[in-house]
Amino acid sequence: MSRRTRTAAILLSGAALLGGGVASAAEATGDHGGQHAKWHGKRHHGHHNGLGRTARELGVTKGQLRTALKAVAAQQQSAAKPATFKELLAKQLGVTADQVKAASKQAKASGAKTRDAYFAAFATALGVDPAKVQPAFKAARTERKAQKKAKRDAFVAALAQQLNVPQEKVAAAFDSKCRPKHR
């Protein structure tokens, strides 16, 4: 039970026992005329209309955009899943993903305070040359970024095709939505 609910219950039960009346539960909890709801809504800064804004930027309706997004999502669900970072790292080091997972746990448990100490503990746990670890991490990170970019590019291309809109326009519409506005 939340603190607010507990307070309301105590106030209402106390009022009932004493015979005094509390006009409403809203008054008992301090919700004066919906003021709480008004303040709560202020925190969201209008993000609730992102689909409509994006549809307007693309020159389509919300319904068309929603339908196209569902179709693209279905296409991407059926596509092959890219390799995980652990799988990419394992491939770089010539070990299995399970060995990478176990070595990572062991390196974290060793209490390594710096990145170099972690890499040394990780290499020891895997039984590989410590000089290979850092370049392998870097290569796996680079490959993972390339996978994410390819996935996003495929999403933009598929959505552009569904909506019959230029890819540049779709990319620009989604780039503007992903970047936070600084005030």
BAVEX-956294 format. One record per residue (C-alpha): x, y, z; residue in three letters. Coordinates in pm, 1 decimal, decimal comma, always signed. Each point is the difference from the previous one (the first is absolute). Example, Ala and Ser with C-alpha at 12.3 -4.5 7.8 and 13.67 -1.06 7.14 Angstrom:
# BAVEX-956294
+1230,0; -450,0; +780,0; ALA .
+137,0; +344,0; -66,0; SER .
//
This chain:
# BAVEX-956294
+0,0; +0,0; +0,0; MET .
+138,7; +337,1; -95,6; SER .
+53,0; +276,9; +250,6; ARG .
-271,9; +207,3; -162,5; ARG .
-251,9; -284,6; +17,7; THR .
+91,1; -71,1; +362,6; ARG .
-44,9; +366,3; +89,9; THR .
-338,5; +12,1; -172,2; ALA .
-112,5; -317,3; +176,9; ALA .
+107,9; +132,2; +340,8; ILE .
-169,9; +336,1; -52,8; LEU .
-321,7; -153,8; -126,5; LEU .
-20,0; -262,7; +274,4; SER .
+81,4; +260,2; +264,5; GLY .
-271,7; +229,7; -133,4; ALA .
-252,1; -284,2; -2,8; ALA .
+81,6; -96,6; +360,5; LEU .
-22,2; +354,7; +128,0; LEU .
-315,0; +75,3; -192,0; GLY .
+166,0; +288,1; -179,7; GLY .
-38,2; +13,9; -370,5; GLY .
+260,6; +26,9; -265,4; VAL .
-159,8; +125,7; -317,4; ALA .
+183,8; -234,1; -232,3; SER .
+298,7; -225,7; -34,7; ALA .
+153,9; +263,9; -227,6; ALA .
+3,3; +251,0; +283,8; GLU .
+139,5; -259,6; +239,5; ALA .
+294,5; -70,4; -226,5; THR .
+65,0; +358,8; -91,3; GLY .
-121,5; -27,9; -360,8; ASP .
-171,6; +335,2; -21,3; HIS .
-214,6; +23,9; -306,8; GLY .
+221,2; -218,4; -218,5; GLY .
+312,6; +208,1; +61,6; GLN .
+208,4; -316,0; +35,9; HIS .
-111,6; -120,7; -340,9; ALA .
+80,3; +338,4; -154,9; LYS .
+352,0; -1,2; +142,7; TRP .
+53,2; -362,0; -93,2; HIS .
-79,2; +73,3; -363,2; GLY .
+254,0; +284,1; -13,5; LYS .
+292,2; -241,2; +35,9; ARG .
-54,4; -165,6; -333,8; HIS .
+70,4; +303,4; -221,6; HIS .
-231,8; -110,9; -282,3; GLY .
+178,7; -322,2; -99,6; HIS .
-335,1; -175,1; -34,0; HIS .
-52,2; +126,1; -356,0; ASN .
+322,7; -123,8; -157,3; GLY .
-171,9; -230,3; -248,8; LEU .
-220,2; +281,8; -127,5; GLY .
+293,0; +238,2; -30,5; ARG .
+206,4; -258,9; -187,4; THR .
-293,6; -76,2; -231,3; ALA .
-39,7; +370,2; -79,8; ARG .
+373,0; +30,8; -76,6; GLU .
-26,1; -294,6; -237,3; LEU .
-319,6; +128,8; -164,1; GLY .
-210,6; -302,4; +98,1; VAL .
-277,1; -66,6; +250,2; THR .
+52,9; -153,3; +343,1; LYS .
-189,1; -307,9; -115,3; GLY .
+223,3; -45,1; -304,3; GLN .
+311,3; +40,9; +213,3; LEU .
-128,9; -241,2; +264,3; ARG .
-83,7; -262,5; -265,3; THR .
+339,4; +41,0; -167,6; ALA .
+182,7; -25,9; +334,8; LEU .
-186,0; -324,2; +79,5; LYS .
+88,2; -144,2; -340,4; ALA .
+367,5; +94,6; +36,6; VAL .
+7,1; -144,0; +352,9; ALA .
-139,8; -329,8; -132,0; ALA .
+268,7; -4,3; -270,9; GLN .
+275,9; +64,1; +251,6; GLN .
-132,3; -269,3; +236,2; GLN .
+32,9; -257,3; -277,7; SER .
+353,2; +115,4; -91,8; ALA .
+303,4; -181,6; +136,2; ALA .
+123,9; +128,9; +334,3; LYS .
+345,2; +159,0; -2,8; PRO .
+274,3; -138,6; +221,4; ALA .
+17,2; +132,9; +356,1; THR .
+301,2; +190,9; +129,0; PHE .
+113,5; -307,3; +197,5; LYS .
-20,1; -213,4; -313,7; GLU .
+198,0; +256,5; -198,7; LEU .
+262,4; +24,2; +274,5; LEU .
+20,8; -378,3; +22,9; ALA .
+55,7; -20,0; -374,8; LYS .
+279,6; +259,3; +24,7; GLN .
+170,0; -194,1; +280,5; LEU .
-58,1; -347,6; -145,3; GLY .
-209,7; -126,2; +294,1; VAL .
-369,0; -65,6; +65,2; THR .
-256,5; +255,4; +120,7; ALA .
-47,8; -204,5; +319,8; ASP .
+372,5; +22,4; +72,0; GLN .
-14,4; +378,8; -48,8; VAL .
-296,4; +23,0; +237,9; LYS .
+174,7; -207,8; +267,3; ALA .
+326,9; +192,8; -38,1; ALA .
-185,9; +330,8; +29,1; SER .
-164,7; -111,5; +324,2; LYS .
+333,7; -116,2; +134,4; GLN .
+173,4; +326,8; -97,2; ALA .
-275,0; +205,7; +168,1; LYS .
+24,4; -215,6; +312,7; ALA .
+375,0; +57,8; +13,4; SER .
-67,3; +358,2; +105,4; GLY .
+193,6; +160,6; -284,8; ALA .
-17,7; +376,7; +48,8; LYS .
+133,9; +114,7; -337,5; THR .
-69,9; -97,3; -358,1; ARG .
+350,4; -140,6; -40,9; ASP .
-35,6; -209,9; +315,1; ALA .
-335,4; -129,5; -127,2; TYR .
+151,2; -90,0; -337,5; PHE .
+287,8; -181,5; +174,0; ALA .
-239,1; -195,8; +223,9; ALA .
-223,0; -74,3; -299,5; PHE .
+295,7; -127,8; -206,1; ALA .
+119,9; -216,0; +289,7; THR .
-346,7; -148,7; +46,9; ALA .
-21,1; -82,3; -370,7; LEU .
+357,2; -119,8; -27,1; GLY .
+82,4; +233,8; -289,4; VAL .
+278,7; +249,9; -59,1; ASP .
-86,0; +325,8; +183,3; PRO .
+123,3; +201,2; -300,3; ALA .
-281,3; -148,6; -210,2; LYS .
-285,4; +100,1; +231,9; VAL .
-20,1; +375,7; -47,8; GLN .
+18,9; -14,3; -383,5; PRO .
-262,2; -277,2; +3,1; ALA .
-236,0; +219,1; +206,8; PHE .
+55,5; +289,6; -238,7; LYS .
-62,5; -214,8; -309,2; ALA .
-314,5; -151,9; +152,2; ALA .
-129,2; +349,8; +90,4; ARG .
+65,0; +123,4; -353,5; THR .
-175,7; -299,9; -151,6; GLU .
-297,7; +42,3; +237,7; ARG .
-34,2; +368,8; -98,0; LYS .
+4,2; -102,3; -366,4; ALA .
-275,7; -256,3; +69,3; GLN .
-215,7; +261,2; +175,2; LYS .
+51,0; +246,8; -285,1; LYS .
-91,5; -265,9; -255,7; ALA .
-312,8; -89,0; +198,5; LYS .
-104,3; +365,8; +20,7; ARG .
+68,5; +53,3; -370,2; ASP .
-211,8; -306,4; -82,1; ALA .
-279,8; +138,1; +222,6; PHE .
+11,7; +340,2; -173,7; VAL .
+3,5; -160,7; -346,0; ALA .
-290,5; -232,2; +79,5; ALA .
-207,0; +279,2; +154,2; LEU .
+73,4; +231,1; -293,4; ALA .
-111,4; -272,7; -239,1; GLN .
-319,5; -66,9; +200,5; GLN .
-91,0; +370,0; +6,0; LEU .
+131,1; +80,3; -350,6; ASN .
+210,7; +280,9; +147,8; VAL .
+370,4; +73,0; -69,0; PRO .
+239,4; -171,5; +243,6; GLN .
+168,8; +329,9; +83,7; GLU .
-332,5; +143,7; +116,7; LYS .
-69,0; -303,4; +222,7; VAL .
+351,3; +9,9; +145,6; ALA .
-30,4; +371,9; +71,8; ALA .
-341,1; -42,9; +165,6; ALA .
+126,5; -272,0; +232,0; PHE .
+330,2; +175,8; +72,7; ASP .
-184,9; +306,8; +124,0; SER .
-209,8; -217,7; +234,2; LYS .
+295,8; -181,1; +152,2; CYS .
+200,4; +305,2; +95,9; ARG .
-101,3; +167,1; +323,2; PRO .
-80,5; +367,7; -18,6; LYS .
+222,3; +212,0; +220,8; HIS .
-159,2; +308,7; +145,4; ARG .
//
